Amino acid sequence: MKTIPTLSLALIGALSLSACQDKTAAPEDIRPVRYAVAGGNAETGGARYAGEIRARNETQLAFRVGGKVVAKLVNSGEHVKKGQPLARLDPSDYQLDLAAKQAQLAAAQSDLAQQQLNLKRYHELLAKQFISQAQVDAQQNGVNAAQAKANQARAVLDASRNQTGYATLTADADGVVSQMQAEPGLVVAAGQPVARLSQDGAREVAIQVPENALEAVRAASSLRVTLWKGGAPLPGKLRELAADADPATRTYPARIALPGDSHGLQLGMTADVALPAQASRQLSLPLTAILDLQGKHYVWVVDDKTLRVSRKAVEVGAIDSDNAAIASGVRAGDKIVTAGVHLLHEQQRVKLLGQ
């Protein structure tokens, strides 16, 4: 059996001691992080909804009769006056019908004149006792019937004249034609919308409200409307909130009334409607501080003395585009990591970079 030389044993011992010293001397991983102090915000911002400027009164215009469009007299975006023609249907059939009704009225009036002349002769013959009173009464009845037929023909002629007039679509009020679909060649049915008229006057903001915000919108005493083009915010007030949700978006259409003159507000402009900020006892943290794991929410809390982090479960309340309200899990004044939350581990030492 061979023995290991004393020099070799010493060399092995020295190498082992050196490896242990190198291992214990490895520097600790200290990760720089940004942080925020819980409770730094005294109030939570109100919800915001995107919308567009619309007219208070909008009318869907349609021909009251069917036919083929032969003339488009205005384009979308043009300002029109009340009674101004917007489009016209082919009037040929209606003009022929009008001519027929005029002929019917002329025939009825001619028959009435003949019956009245006969009645006059009957009265003369009765005075000479050549005919009886019964014959005069019968002729009077013929005059009454002819008068009724003439009245009927006149009413039918008026209706036909109206139908001919309905072949021209006119504006119901002063306003802007915000949509025009009546192109020449299009065959439309009676009552089919072909144009939309946005009447002059008050302007509103049309928004869509989710079902979880209905009560907050109803309770808001005032709303702040900001135009995307810039300018000072405008005060708004809820005027109308639909009772039924839109079947496509499952949101509730609402109208926010704007006060004063509508000068400078163009139809279709983008607007932002914000509910008033609400005071809250809940703490507020940036969304970047929330760590989501398996359906639960956590934050990393920094210990002031050791500068090590510990993961704590939190209950998240209302959320907006930047912040989340924390209902429980942290205390006011706690330092919470706000960036790189997925790169930390329990009791990791950190270096605070600032809020």
HELIX and SHEET records of a PDB file:
HELIX    1   1 THR A    6  THR A   24  1                                  19    
HELIX    2   2 SER A   92  ALA A  127  1                                  36    
HELIX    3   3 GLN A  133  TYR A  166  1                                  34    
HELIX    4   4 GLU A  211  ALA A  213  5                                   3    
HELIX    5   5 LEU A  214  ALA A  219  1                                   6    
HELIX    6   6 LEU A  287  ALA A  289  5                                   3    
HELIX    7   7 VAL A  341  LEU A  343  5                                   3    
SHEET    1   A 2 ARG A  31  VAL A  33  0                                        
SHEET    2   A 2 VAL A 350  LEU A 352  1                                        
SHEET    1   B 4 TYR A  35  VAL A  37  0                                        
SHEET    2   B 4 LYS A 335  VAL A 337 -1                                        
SHEET    3   B 4 LYS A 296  VAL A 302 -1                                        
SHEET    4   B 4 LEU A 291  LEU A 293 -1                                        
SHEET    1   C 6 TYR A  35  VAL A  37  0                                        
SHEET    2   C 6 LYS A 335  VAL A 337 -1                                        
SHEET    3   C 6 LYS A 296  VAL A 302 -1                                        
SHEET    4   C 6 VAL A 309  ILE A 319 -1                                        
SHEET    5   C 6 ASN A 323  SER A 328 -1                                        
SHEET    6   C 6 LEU A 283  PRO A 286 -1                                        
SHEET    1   D 2 GLU A  43  THR A  44  0                                        
SHEET    2   D 2 GLN A 278  ALA A 279 -1                                        
SHEET    1   E 7 ARG A  48  ALA A  55  0                                        
SHEET    2   E 7 ARG A 203  VAL A 209 -1                                        
SHEET    3   E 7 TYR A 252  ALA A 257 -1                                        
SHEET    4   E 7 LEU A 234  LEU A 241 -1                                        
SHEET    5   E 7 LEU A 223  LEU A 227 -1                                        
SHEET    6   E 7 THR A 270  ALA A 274 -1                                        
SHEET    7   E 7 ARG A  48  ALA A  55 -1                                        
SHEET    1   F 4 GLU A  58  ALA A  62  0                                        
SHEET    2   F 4 PRO A 193  GLN A 199 -1                                        
SHEET    3   F 4 GLY A 175  MET A 180 -1                                        
SHEET    4   F 4 HIS A  79  VAL A  80 -1                                        
SHEET    1   G 4 THR A 168  THR A 170  0                                        
SHEET    2   G 4 PRO A  85  LEU A  89 -1                                        
SHEET    3   G 4 GLY A  67  LYS A  72 -1                                        
SHEET    4   G 4 VAL A 187  VAL A 188 -1                                        
END                                                                             
